[in-house]
Amino acid sequence: MGVLGEPGGAKERVLGAAAILAVLAAAPAPAWGAEQAVPDADDTLTFAELRWCVFEPVRLEGDSAETDAVAHWEVDGHNARLRAYREGCSKKTYRVKDKTSVESELTPEKRQALRRDGIARVRQARLERERRRVHVKVEAAAIRTTPGSAGEEIGRVRRWGDLIRTGRTQGPWYEVEWRAPAKAGWVLEGLVRSGSGDKARFDFCETHAGERAQHNEIVRGRTEPDRVGTVRVLNDTGLDAYVKLVNRDGKVALAFLAGEGKTAALKGIPLGSYEVAFATGSKFSRGCDSFSKRGNAGKFAERIDYDADSGGWTLSLHSVRGGSARTNAMSYDDFDGL
């Protein structure tokens, strides 16, 4: 009799402790060919279980190669399958001649087929997840610890925000996965709609786009002709930019467009101290007060101040040699909320 030790080869890809939500059930049954069986709790492997333990590390190679390292749920799925392999196969006994027989099946062609099986199950799980995607269709949806309005509210998801249904329902309530690392909560069915929030947002913004805003156009607020303060914004980001001057009360005093490859210049900036937030994108929509197609969002670390004697500020949205201004990334949703 032989003993299977700690499996080698397949590596766990860890990106934090996220909840595992039916990752094994989401994957299709691979085209294994010869009989295989996931090992049970018994200490001795049957021939079919041994075949699974020998073949699974090769499938996990394809699984790992296909897994998107920045998609937490995919990493969680890979890690769950790896743990299932370790728990099912480690330190189990088997007949030596059985292992020799199974290993003889691992021809180069068989290994290639098993890796394809590993890739296929990740892709299938990805498709299944997309079928369970919903987005918030109202201004905001409350996520609760239990189904029903009496459940404790644990968070809110803004309009267009994506959620993933786990498959559990209770009356008009869906259990959903949200945030990353993934958490589970409950949302009222009438507050969400099937499909991607990004697509729904794009369609809405385009339908309500209105006349496209032009470079250097003030979209919100207004300048004061008797003021001498100026601001120049250089935009060489590769996309159009929407710039907001936000006062100390968190209100937008001025919001204007800086076209791609151009410099926006405004005179008559109202007195005040401003945080400068900006977002890049294309297809500006007046109905959304934002770009239909999003890029990135950020804000300058330093405020810009204007008093009666202020001259002007020049800001660059892209890196320039000798530039001293620092910028910090921000959520596009937070930018749109200004």
Secondary structure, DSSP 8 states (H G I E B T S, - for coil): -EE--S--S-----SS-----SHHHHS------S------S-SB--HHHHHHHHHHHHHHHHHHHHS-TT-HHHHHHHHHHHHHHHHHHTT-EE-HHHHHHHHTT--HHHHHHHHHHHHHHHHHHHHHHHHTEEEE-SSEEEEESSSSTTS-EEEEEETT-EEEEEEEEETTEEEEEETTTTEEEEEEGGGEEES-HHHHHHHHHHHT--S---TT-EEEE---TT---EEEEEE-SSSEEEEEEE-TTS-EEEEEEE-TTEEEEEE---SEEEEEEEEEEEEEETTTTEEEEEEEEEEESS-EEE-TT--EEEEESS--TT----EEE--HHHHHT-
